C-alpha cells in the first residue's frame, strides 16, 4: 500500500492541492490500481499472439491526395471585396 507521504509527493508533482481526506482516498485507490497491475504481471501469456485490436476493422479513411482547385474565379467572385488577390475583411481588434 502506498504511504501518505508518497501520495502527498504525487500530489505535489501533479501540482494538486490535496486535503487529508483526499490523501486517504487516493492512498486506497492508487494502491488498488497498483495491486491490479501486479496481478496482471502474474498472468501466463506464453503462446498468445499479440494483437492491436479485436474487431477486424481496417482503415476506412480515404487516401490523402493533393487536388488542385481550378475554380478560383468562381470563389473569388462571391467575395464582397478583394485586395491584391486576397479577401478583404474588416479589422477586428
N, C-alpha and C positions, 0 to 999 in steps of 0.2 A: 504494500500500500504506500502511496506517496505521502510524504510528510507535509505538514502545514508549511514548512519553510520552502519546500520545493514548489508547492502551489503558489505561494506568495512570490517566489522568484519568477515563475512563469507569468504571473500577472504583471510584474514589473517589466519583463522583457516584451510583453504584448502591450504595455502601456495601458493596462486596465486597472482601474481602482477597485479593489475587492474588499468587501466587508468581511467580518469574521464568519458570518453566516454563509457568504459566497464561498469562502475558502473551504469550509466544511463540506458544502455540497459538491464543489469541484474536486475535492480530495476523493470523495466516494466515486463520482462519475468518471474521472480520469483514471482512477485505479481500476475500475471495472473495464474500461476500454483497453488498458494495458494488459489486464489479465486475459481478455478475449484474444488479443494479438498473440500472447504467449500460448494460448490453447491452439490457435491456428498453426503455430510453428510445429506442433506435435503431430499434425495430420500427415499421413503417409501419402505422398503424391507420386511415388515412383511408378513409372509406366504410364502415367497420364499424359495425354497430348496437350500441349499448350494451345490455348485459343484466345482470340482477342474479342470475339463476340459470338453469340449463340443463335442469332436469329436467321443467319444465312443471307442477310441482305447484302447487296452490292452497292457500290457508289452509283447513285442515280442522278448526279449533277451533270450538267452539260459540259462539254469541252470548252475551255476558256480560249476564245479566239479573238483576234483583233479584227474588227469590221470597220471599214472606212465609210463614214456617212457622206453622202453626196447631195444632201438636201439642205445645205446651209442657207441658201437664199430663201427657201420656204420658212425656215425657222426664224431667220433674222427679219423677214418681212412682217412678222407678227409682233415684233418688239415695238413698244411705244416710242423709244428714242434710242439712237445708236451714236457712238462716237469712236472713231478710229477702229472700227471693226468689233467693238465691244458693246454690250448692253449698257445704257446709261441709266443709272438709278439715282434716287435722291439720297443724299448723305444721311446717315443715321448715327448720331452721336449722343 
